[in-house]
Amino acid sequence: MTGFLSNDGWHAKRVVVIGAGCSGLACIKCFLDEGLEAVCFESSDDIGGLWRFKERPEPGRANIYHSVIVNSSKEMMAYSDFPPPADFPNNMHHSQVLQYLRLYAKHFDLLKHIHFQTTVCSVRQRSDFSYSGISTFQGRHFHSWEYCSADGMQGKTVMVIAVDASRVAKQVYLSTRHGAWMVGRIGEGGMPADVILYSDPSVVDEVDVVVFATGYNYDFPFLPEDLRVKDGYRLSLYKHIFPPSLEKPSLAVVGFIHGLRAIIPLAEMQARWASRVFKGLTKLPSESIMLEDIQGTTKRMHQRFACSERNPLQVDYIPDLDDVAHEVGEKPQFFSLFLRDPGLGLRVLFGPCTPYQYRLCGPGQWAGARQAIYTQWERVIRPFGTRKLPEIQPETKQRSPVYLTFASGQT
Ligand SMILES: Cc1cc2nc3c(=O)[nH]c(=O)nc-3n(C[C@H](O)[C@H](O)[C@H](O)COP(=O)(O)OP(=O)(O)OC[C@H]3O[C@@H](n4cnc5c(N)ncnc54)[C@H](O)[C@@H]3O)c2cc1C
């Protein structure tokens, strides 16, 4: 990052974004919105990050399998100023997520800021997961990162995750340390929804395949050691974004968080805040206050979630979004909204917490936000409609008359 020092502090001018996944794209867009020059380095030859499906998993990159469908519905996972197409399904297939990212990049003309096949530094995939007894296990075992499809699992007994494999496997066991929430994507009437708990301590002897869906290791090898300090299991970052020890706020980690819903709105909100901090429009507190906040947040996370080395980043979606929105000055003000626009106020208060709400006021206000909120249910309902067929023109040629004969039996 390059910048300059003025009377009121340090201001960035040119910001480097590492990676052109959904978080990186949000960063480029938000930095440009704030008048910063954004330069993105992407090690692969395309945008999309995780959502660009790779037939062969690439070391150092997360991957998905063929049939992945997003858990969050499209309206809840949207960028706040770019509603997804109405005819996209509510829970998108990964190819449609990529399509949505492409539409976003095209609409805001982001591609010209990205340098493809440019790796900031070498990224290594750590494969140090361990599992007691696995060395003596005779069947096939692998991490979910390598899982592309259920091929080869036909008729097998499968242990651990891979719900996708349940379509073809004879039996799939889900093994977890602390129990697990099984969240259905579809609720009543086919609407997007969340549901039910499953936990079972039973022992299973005969297993053919084990899939380790035990989470991912993370690493930032290109960062200096002192910025990789941890608090609990997570990186020591103020509000999950800023390292507290920097003299100037010149680094932000965006999208490194796991909300109980979609990442895009969270990452985008973080990018909006980072752009204002870099620009010098918003100040971060002192190092000691940031450290205190980090420790308090870590403690609360450990009380609320089953945090571990592999699951260090869990946050509550709306409170975290609100928290960062508050810093940016974008948090919806219900009272003034009701006074100004009661119809909109009602929709915001009683409707789903879609990301467009965070564009109604404040510095990143978007004129289309009201319309996006008014039309959100139309976009949810549209995929339920039957396919539109071309209208059939009535035939013009003369038809021979049809005679109906009623034969009534007489007794
Ligand atoms: C199987 C799976 C399913 C998921 N499902 C969901 C879901 O349903 N909903 C949801 O919200 N989230 C889901 N997630 C979380 C997911 O990680 C995020 O949605 C999202 O992909 C994170 O985006 P990102 O841009 O931060 O990272 P990524 O998508 O991983 O993109 C990072 C980019 O940075 C590039 N890069 C990395 N290092 C360098 C470097 N040194 N130099 C240059 N470029 C570099 C990579 O090539 C990549 O393009 C899922 C994750 C997994 C693994």
The ligand as a Tripos MOL2 file, in Angstrom:
@<TRIPOS>MOLECULE
LIG
   53    58     1     0     0
SMALL
NO_CHARGES

@<TRIPOS>ATOM
      1 C1        -16.8230  -26.5090    0.8380 C.3       1 LIG1
      2 C2        -17.1030  -25.0890    1.2520 C.ar      1 LIG1
      3 C3        -18.4110  -24.6260    1.1960 C.ar      1 LIG1
      4 C4        -18.6770  -23.3110    1.5610 C.ar      1 LIG1
      5 N1        -19.9700  -22.8770    1.5070 N.ar      1 LIG1
      6 C5        -20.2470  -21.5980    1.8190 C.ar      1 LIG1
      7 C6        -21.5890  -21.1060    1.7420 C.ar      1 LIG1
      8 O1        -22.5250  -21.8410    1.4310 O.2       1 LIG1
      9 N2        -21.8090  -19.7950    2.0320 N.ar      1 LIG1
     10 C7        -20.7840  -18.9660    2.3880 C.ar      1 LIG1
     11 O2        -21.0140  -17.7980    2.6200 O.2       1 LIG1
     12 N3        -19.5180  -19.4140    2.4970 N.ar      1 LIG1
     13 C8        -19.2300  -20.6870    2.2270 C.ar      1 LIG1
     14 N4        -17.9450  -21.1380    2.3330 N.ar      1 LIG1
     15 C9        -16.9040  -20.2230    2.8060 C.3       1 LIG1
     16 C10       -16.1140  -19.6930    1.6390 C.3       1 LIG1
     17 O3        -14.7690  -19.8510    1.9420 O.3       1 LIG1
     18 C11       -16.4480  -18.2730    1.3530 C.3       1 LIG1
     19 O4        -17.8030  -18.2410    0.9190 O.3       1 LIG1
     20 C12       -15.6630  -17.5830    0.2700 C.3       1 LIG1
     21 O5        -15.2090  -18.4100   -0.7550 O.3       1 LIG1
     22 C13       -14.4770  -16.8600    0.8470 C.3       1 LIG1
     23 O6        -14.0630  -15.9690   -0.1550 O.3       1 LIG1
     24 P1        -12.6420  -15.3290   -0.1390 P.3       1 LIG1
     25 O7        -12.6080  -14.4000   -1.3000 O.co2     1 LIG1
     26 O8        -12.3690  -14.7700    1.1960 O.co2     1 LIG1
     27 O9        -11.6390  -16.5550   -0.3330 O.3       1 LIG1
     28 P2        -11.4670  -17.5160   -1.5610 P.3       1 LIG1
     29 O10       -12.7420  -17.7940   -2.2430 O.co2     1 LIG1
     30 O11       -10.6970  -18.6770   -1.0410 O.co2     1 LIG1
     31 O12       -10.5300  -16.6820   -2.5530 O.3       1 LIG1
     32 C14        -9.1830  -16.3900   -2.2540 C.3       1 LIG1
     33 C15        -8.4810  -16.0100   -3.5460 C.3       1 LIG1
     34 O13        -7.1790  -15.5240   -3.2310 O.3       1 LIG1
     35 C16        -6.2190  -16.0880   -4.1170 C.3       1 LIG1
     36 N5         -4.9410  -16.1050   -3.3880 N.ar      1 LIG1
     37 C17        -4.6630  -16.7560   -2.2450 C.ar      1 LIG1
     38 N6         -3.3880  -16.4890   -1.8550 N.ar      1 LIG1
     39 C18        -2.8690  -15.6690   -2.7790 C.ar      1 LIG1
     40 C19        -1.6040  -15.0490   -2.9100 C.ar      1 LIG1
     41 N7         -0.6300  -15.2240   -2.0190 N.pl3     1 LIG1
     42 N8         -1.4020  -14.2580   -3.9720 N.ar      1 LIG1
     43 C20        -2.3900  -14.0520   -4.8870 C.ar      1 LIG1
     44 N9         -3.6190  -14.6200   -4.7890 N.ar      1 LIG1
     45 C21        -3.8390  -15.4040   -3.7480 C.ar      1 LIG1
     46 C22        -6.7920  -17.4450   -4.4530 C.3       1 LIG1
     47 O14        -6.3250  -17.8990   -5.6930 O.3       1 LIG1
     48 C23        -8.3080  -17.1650   -4.5000 C.3       1 LIG1
     49 O15        -8.7420  -16.8080   -5.7820 O.3       1 LIG1
     50 C24       -17.6370  -22.4430    1.9870 C.ar      1 LIG1
     51 C25       -16.3430  -22.9180    2.0490 C.ar      1 LIG1
     52 C26       -16.0600  -24.2200    1.6930 C.ar      1 LIG1
     53 C27       -14.6500  -24.6970    1.7690 C.3       1 LIG1
@<TRIPOS>BOND
     1     1     2 1
     2     2     3 ar
     3     2    52 ar
     4     3     4 ar
     5     4     5 ar
     6     4    50 ar
     7     5     6 ar
     8     6     7 ar
     9     6    13 1
    10     7     8 2
    11     7     9 ar
    12     9    10 ar
    13    10    11 2
    14    10    12 ar
    15    12    13 ar
    16    13    14 ar
    17    14    15 1
    18    14    50 ar
    19    15    16 1
    20    16    17 1
    21    16    18 1
    22    18    19 1
    23    18    20 1
    24    20    21 1
    25    20    22 1
    26    22    23 1
    27    23    24 1
    28    24    25 2
    29    24    26 1
    30    24    27 1
    31    27    28 1
    32    28    29 2
    33    28    30 1
    34    28    31 1
    35    31    32 1
    36    32    33 1
    37    33    34 1
    38    33    48 1
    39    34    35 1
    40    35    36 1
    41    35    46 1
    42    36    37 ar
    43    36    45 ar
    44    37    38 ar
    45    38    39 ar
    46    39    40 ar
    47    39    45 ar
    48    40    41 1
    49    40    42 ar
    50    42    43 ar
    51    43    44 ar
    52    44    45 ar
    53    46    47 1
    54    46    48 1
    55    48    49 1
    56    50    51 ar
    57    51    52 ar
    58    52    53 1
@<TRIPOS>SUBSTRUCTURE
     1 LIG1         1 GROUP 0 **** ****
